[in-house]
Amino acid sequence: MKNLLMKPIAVGLVLISLSTAGCYGRGGRLLGAFAFTAIATAAIVSSRPPPPPQVVVYPPPPQNGYVWQPGYWTIVNDDWVWVEGRWIRNHPGYRWDPAHWVEDSGGRWRLIPGAWIADGPPPPGY
C-alpha cells in the first residue's frame, strides 16, 4: 500500500518541479529547481559522520560567472558515495551555499542540499 501511494506523490513532485522550472523573475526559475532538490535530498540522514572530504584539484571555470560546488559524500544503499564537485552558473543577487553535512542535537548527520541564498536587494533590471 505504501509503495502505491509513493509513486503518485513522486510523479506529482516531478511535474510540479518541471512546471515551475520555466518561471522567471526574482527567484522564480530557481524555486522550481530548489523545490525538487530539497524534497529529493531532505531525507538523507546518517547515524555515522561522513568520511573526510576528498582532496580534489578542480578545473578552472568554463567561463566567468560560475561558482564551485565542492564534492561531498552522500549515502546510497547504506554506503558512502562521493559526488564530484562541479561548476554552477552564478545568479546575480544570490550567493551559493554549497551542499554540506551537519550534525543535529540527536547525534544524527543530515545532508543539507546546496541552495542559492538572496544576497540583498535584486540588481537593477532583474
Secondary structure, DSSP 8 states (H G I E B T S, - for coil): -HHHHHHHHHHHHHHHHHHHHT--SSSHHHHHHHHHHHHHHTT-EESS-------------SSSSEEEE--EEEEETTEEEEE--EEEE--TTEEEE--EEEE-TTS-EEEE--EEEE-SS--TT-
